[in-house]
Amino acid sequence: MAWWKAWDLIESLKSELSGDFERLMVALMYSPFKYDAKELHDAMKGVGTSEDVIIEILASRTKAQIKEIIKAYKEVELEPQLDVNADLGITEGVS
């Protein structure tokens, strides 16, 4: 399936559903590793950090699964270290 068709499906689900059911259906459209990467990114973006989400994901995954999550995080052009640095207010060495 082409990525734009999947994106259209996700957007259609978001427009037709709401609440926890919407969140569940959208989550099922991602691979498990990509969904974990997305959730980690969302937990670290903006002001504050959702430590409970980060702990829940990372503490319940094996080393191999965490490596796959990192790979998925990078595939969607997200840099984990930059997100952590931004959350901590570190700007040195960041280009």
N, C-alpha and C positions, 0 to 999 in steps of 0.2 A: 504494500500500500504506500502510495506517495505521501510524503510528510505533509503536504498542503491539504490532502484529504483528511488526514488524522487531525490536523489543526482545525479544519472546518467542523469536524465532528465534535471536538472539544468545545469550540465556541457555541455550537448548537446545543450541546448539553448544558452549558452554563446559562444560556438564554432561556431554556425550557425548565430547568430544575432549580431547586434552592435548598439551602440548609445542608445538613449532614449527608443527605442522599446525593446532592450535587457534588459535594466534596468526594464522596466515595466513587461515584461514577467517573469523575475526572481523574481520580487517582488510578483507576483501573486502565486508563488509556496510556499510562506510562509503564515502562519496564520497571521492575522493583528497584534497580540501582539508580535509574534516572529519577524516580520519584523520591528516593532517599536524598539524592543530591539536591533536588529542588526544595525539599523540606528543610535541609540543612542551610541552604542559601537563604530561604525565607526566615529561618530562625536567627540568622546572623545579620540580616540587612536592617537598615534603619537604626533608630536610637534604641539602645538596649539589646539584650540577647535573650532568647528563649532557651535558657539552659536545660529545662526539662525535656525539650524536643531533642536537643543535641545529645544529652545523656541517654535518652531512650533509644535513639538510633545507634549511637556508637557503642554503647554498653551491651547491646543485644546482637551485635554482628561479629562474625569471625574475622580474623586478619585478612583472609582472602576476600571476604565480602566488602570490607572497608577499602581494600585496594580497588575493587570494581566500582565502588561509590566514587572514589577519587577520580578514576578514569572517566566515569560518566559526568562528574562535575566539570572536568576539563573539556569534555566533548561539547558541552553547551556553553563554552567560552566563559566559564566561571573560574576564578582563581581562588582557591580556599585561603591561601595565606593573605591575599589582599583583603578579603572579607574580614578575617580575624584582625589584621592590622587596622583596618578602618574602624572596627568596633572598639579597639583599644586606643584609638586616636594616634597610632604610630604612623608618621609620614616619612621618616628617614628611609632612604633606600628604595622608596616606592616611586616608580616613574609613571 
